[in-house]
Amino acid sequence: MNYNWNWSIFFDLSPEGTGTYADMLLSGLVWTITTALCSWVIAFGLGSIIGVMRTLPSRGAQRIGTAYVELFRNVPLLVQMFLWYFVLPEVLPAGLGSWLKQLPNAPFYTAVVCLGFFTASRVAEQVRAGIQSLPRGQRMAGTAMGLTVAQTYRHVLLPNAYRIILPPLTSEFLNNLKNTSVALTIGLLELTARARSMQEFSFQVFEAFTAATVLYVLVNLVVITCASFLERSVAVPGQR
């Protein structure tokens, strides 16, 4: 294969006129991290609510939670991204739809909402499994102490459940971080999109995607390291 490697390409000025190719990739990395963090806030909050609903005594709450999980978990993420970006503005009232289309950084907001709702369905399953893995005596002890259902979840069940599901939650966050690459299909200039732009401008495809791979790996290693420290700090004494 006659391929001319050129690792100095990262220090060449990009045709965008905003810096070098390295600056282009770092800009994409910033958008990737920002999108992942913002969508995770939605995913964790909404996923916790849905997960709790699936463990409540109320049949109605359980059905709503199950319907949400089955809907968002079983539709491919790419399809959901297109539905949020292309279809939603068309089915809303004309004024609201036009506002969404003209929103500055619309791909970013769309990606955040789409990833947040999609990942929430997966977080909900983790929360449900964590709560159901706890001994029944914990729920009964909360009731015996006079705590309401909300107080039992707030002070007894959820703190212990989160300790148990911290490792799978870390995996879900990493998946969410990598899923931001799907947003390139709606025009978000995240890391993968920037690597593609660099490849198209310079024709140095291997250098561009090697750099993107290294950046993804470094970010993931930082997340895993932080999660490991957090897991050790919140572990219940005597269980490790």
Sequence and secondary structure as in RCSB ss.txt:
>XXXX:A:sequence
MNYNWNWSIFFDLSPEGTGTYADMLLSGLVWTITTALCSWVIAFGLGSIIGVMRTLPSRGAQRIGTAYVELFRNV
PLLVQMFLWYFVLPEVLPAGLGSWLKQLPNAPFYTAVVCLGFFTASRVAEQVRAGIQSLPRGQRMAGTAMGLTVA
QTYRHVLLPNAYRIILPPLTSEFLNNLKNTSVALTIGLLELTARARSMQEFSFQVFEAFTAATVLYVLVNLVVIT
CASFLERSVAVPGQR
>XXXX:A:secstr
      GGGGGSB TTSSSBHHHHHHHHHHHHHHHHHHHHHHHHHHHHHHHHHTTSS HHHHHHHHHHHHHHHSS
 HHHHHHIIIIIHHHHS HHHHHHHHT TTHHHHHHHHHHHHHHHHHHHHHHHHHHHTS HHHHHHHHHTT  HH
HHIIIIIHHHHHHHHHHHHHHHHHHHHHHGGGGGGGT   HHHHHHHHHHHH  HHHHHHHHHHHHHHHHHHHHH
HHHHHHHHH  TT  
